[in-house]
Amino acid sequence: MDLPTPENLKLGLEMFGISWQDDSVLDKMVEQCICSRNQPDDLVNEWVVYSNSKGVKLTIDALDQFEHEVLNRKSKSKPRFKKEETYKRTRDIHGLQELIKAEEEEDNLLDAYSTPSKGSQKRALTTPEHPQSKRSAALLASPGLLLSPASFTASQTPPQKYTQRGGKGEVVVTFGAVQGTRWMGRKNPGAGVQLELLEGPEDSLKCSYKFMFQRLRDVRNVLTDKIEELGESLRFHLNLEEFSPVSLPAQDKITVLGQVCCDSNGKLNAQSVLLEAGPEQGGQQVPVDLSELKEYSLFPGQVVVMEGMNATGRKLVASKLYEGVPLPFYTSNVKMETDDEPLNVLVACGPYTPSDSLTFDPLLDLISVIVRDRPDVCLLLGPFVDSKHEQIEKAQVTETFEDIFSRCLESIVDGTKGVSCHLVFVPSQRDIHHHFIYPQPPFSLPKISPDQAQRVTVVPDPCTLLIDGVTFGLTSTDILFHMGAEEISCGTVSDRFSRILKHMLTQRSYYPLYPPAEEVNMDYEKFQSFGQMPLTPDLLIVPSELRYFIKDVVGCVCVNPGRLTKGQVGGTYGRLLIQRSAASEDKRVSPCLAAQVVKI
């Protein structure tokens, strides 16, 4: 029996609109659940029947009378396994196996005290050495059970809050012309989808590598190159001849280039901002006075150009701030067919299990959505085996993490084989079975059939994908959360999400924050090669713990689809309608026709 909690009871009572005086009532009901061996839902249902028949309100005294008249009588004749409890556990194979084993042990015990007849035969135990019983085979042969990754673990706790969630299929965010939109894949899926890494096979991160061998000097060189590269683009954009050294005293206004950093190990604030120049500008650090700036948005690691006074050489009083310039968008020489059908893309990010259970019910529901809507491309981002899950941390599993992941991927591929959609898998640093490093190499494909492998693509984190001439920037690392905790601003009219996304595009990096968050294990040599944006993507997918959104930032449609689960309850996923438009010299048209974030 699942351990009852006040939250479970509260959810059930609110469903029936029942009010109570204080939380002591809930504590009393928890006690009654435990003593009477009742599930929280069963107790609430019994109370609804009792209170309606007696016309009483939910109080401590009424609960005492309810216990005396109802619970004590029913507990005397309670069966060992309730039908409802058995039904709730049908999606967990190990739960079924335990139930079958218990019944077999009971039969074996009865056989020991009875004389078997000639034709009788003891039920065979289900072990690797003995074939399983027909009943076991029938129960475990259900398609839903075989597909369910719930069988990967020893978890026997069904996700109660997830199964009782409301708002399934509710659209919570819309973007573009969604009226009358057909959220289905192309009518002719046989035409295929052209999908490839924009960088090309030779320039992309396609296999694991040795990390934790970088030297501080190498890290410094990477940061210096970043300052010089972005500085050169800013110098060209602002029509400047050269930058002044940051620490050289000057009586006139000067223009300096540098990287924003903090004067201590604490959080950046308006009084702790330093500007660190590159070697060509002296390589010194100077404190910055921001009091004369009417508007600014800064974070550690940001490369900026500042104009101001530095009369003593010890403090720069900034009067103007210039941020970076985004890269151009992708242009193709391929002729655009105007009658092409729009491309339907589904985006989902893990974890794919609720936090109170290791059953993959949310993933099963997502597979059902894929089968129903038949999208052309599914972008699935990790974590698939979440290292932050409580039962994973306690190692309450019966198989290796690699085996769990392999079966999970096989279930997704097999469950969508009739849809012919292209599956793209993006790893996460929270995937406990995979390399804990950023940039992160792609997954190794499990043993799937060659014909199914043709529609599966594994990519690194981060990466830039080219799908039918439309560029997608993908990263599963929660850069929004990390930068949101470090960014400071004043006088800006835009929201924080838009500012952070603009920083990513103008800094031309999937992770512009330096130093990185503690949970990010950065390899800067690989980051210089594989962590930068080769261009401004048409769409930027940035899943985060923060609230879901769809925003147009400097022409790039940025999507946070949320996570498929949020704690113990269901989360959200995204769906996009994409169509590359014909090139226009006057104005660029976004290929994202419409987009939505939907509750699972």
Helices and strands as residue ranges (DSSP letters): H 6-15, H 23-36, H 40-54, H 60-66, I 67-71, H 72-75, H 83-88, H 93-112, H 134-140, H 143-147, G 149-152, H 160-163, E 171-176, G 189-191, E 195-197, H 216-238, E 250-262, E 273-276, G 279-281, E 285-289, E 296-298, E 303-310, E 316-322, E 343-349, H 361-373, E 377-381, H 390-393, H 401-415, E 422-426, H 450-453, E 456-458, E 463-467, E 470-474, H 479-484, E 488-490, H 496-507, H 524-530, E 539-541, E 549-553, E 556-560, E 565-566, E 569-570, E 572-578, E 592-599
